[in-house]
Amino acid sequence: MSNHLLPKGIIPERIHHFSRKEDLKEAIIRYLNAELQVPEQWIEEHNRLVNQGYISLEASELRKKYPHVSQ
């Protein structure tokens, strides 16, 4: 058996989606702070990822603590 390293793989899909959601959130905030119109596609994709469960730990913990508060 050869002692070769495996080639670089890819980021797991779940991590990719979470990272993408965070990137979208940051871009949306930057546009809002610059008083620019946020592209609708960004908002839709962000919301879709949130609905699929890609939320930050802080948001997850807040929902556990305050389940009666809607999103």
CYANA upper distance limits for C-alpha pairs under 8 A (distance plus 0.5 A):
 11 ILE  CA     15 ILE  CA      7.08
 11 ILE  CA     16 HIS  CA      6.73
 12 PRO  CA     16 HIS  CA      6.80
 13 GLU  CA     17 HIS  CA      6.65
 14 ARG  CA     18 PHE  CA      6.69
 14 ARG  CA     54 TYR  CA      8.45
 15 ILE  CA     19 SER  CA      6.50
 16 HIS  CA     20 ARG  CA      6.54
 17 HIS  CA     21 LYS  CA      6.62
 17 HIS  CA     49 LEU  CA      7.60
 17 HIS  CA     54 TYR  CA      7.47
 18 PHE  CA     22 GLU  CA      6.79
 18 PHE  CA     49 LEU  CA      8.21
 18 PHE  CA     54 TYR  CA      5.78
 18 PHE  CA     55 ILE  CA      7.73
 19 SER  CA     23 ASP  CA      6.66
 20 ARG  CA     24 LEU  CA      6.64
 21 LYS  CA     25 LYS  CA      6.67
 21 LYS  CA     45 GLU  CA      8.38
 21 LYS  CA     46 HIS  CA      6.06
 21 LYS  CA     49 LEU  CA      6.78
 21 LYS  CA     50 VAL  CA      8.04
 21 LYS  CA     54 TYR  CA      7.60
 22 GLU  CA     26 GLU  CA      6.72
 23 ASP  CA     27 ALA  CA      6.66
 24 LEU  CA     28 ILE  CA      6.53
 24 LEU  CA     42 TRP  CA      6.83
 24 LEU  CA     43 ILE  CA      8.36
 24 LEU  CA     46 HIS  CA      6.68
 25 LYS  CA     29 ILE  CA      6.73
 25 LYS  CA     46 HIS  CA      7.47
 26 GLU  CA     30 ARG  CA      6.72
 27 ALA  CA     31 TYR  CA      6.74
 28 ILE  CA     32 LEU  CA      6.66
 28 ILE  CA     38 VAL  CA      6.65
 28 ILE  CA     42 TRP  CA      7.89
 28 ILE  CA     43 ILE  CA      8.13
 29 ILE  CA     33 ASN  CA      6.53
 30 ARG  CA     34 ALA  CA      6.68
 31 TYR  CA     35 GLU  CA      6.63
 31 TYR  CA     36 LEU  CA      5.57
 31 TYR  CA     37 GLN  CA      7.21
 31 TYR  CA     38 VAL  CA      6.47
 32 LEU  CA     36 LEU  CA      6.31
 32 LEU  CA     37 GLN  CA      7.66
 32 LEU  CA     38 VAL  CA      7.48
 38 VAL  CA     42 TRP  CA      7.70
 38 VAL  CA     43 ILE  CA      7.99
 39 PRO  CA     43 ILE  CA      7.46
 40 GLU  CA     44 GLU  CA      6.70
 41 GLN  CA     45 GLU  CA      6.52
 42 TRP  CA     46 HIS  CA      6.51
 43 ILE  CA     47 ASN  CA      6.57
 44 GLU  CA     48 ARG  CA      6.57
 45 GLU  CA     49 LEU  CA      6.71
 46 HIS  CA     50 VAL  CA      6.71
 47 ASN  CA     51 ASN  CA      6.54
 48 ARG  CA     52 GLN  CA      6.73
 49 LEU  CA     53 GLY  CA      7.04
 49 LEU  CA     54 TYR  CA      6.03
 49 LEU  CA     55 ILE  CA      8.42
 50 VAL  CA     54 TYR  CA      5.49
 50 VAL  CA     55 ILE  CA      6.09
 55 ILE  CA     59 ALA  CA      6.79
 55 ILE  CA     60 SER  CA      7.03
 56 SER  CA     60 SER  CA      6.75
 57 LEU  CA     61 GLU  CA      6.55
 58 GLU  CA     62 LEU  CA      6.63
 59 ALA  CA     63 ARG  CA      6.70
 60 SER  CA     64 LYS  CA      6.95
 61 GLU  CA     65 LYS  CA      6.75
 62 LEU  CA     66 TYR  CA      6.36
 62 LEU  CA     67 PRO  CA      8.36
 63 ARG  CA     67 PRO  CA      5.52
 63 ARG  CA     69 VAL  CA      8.00
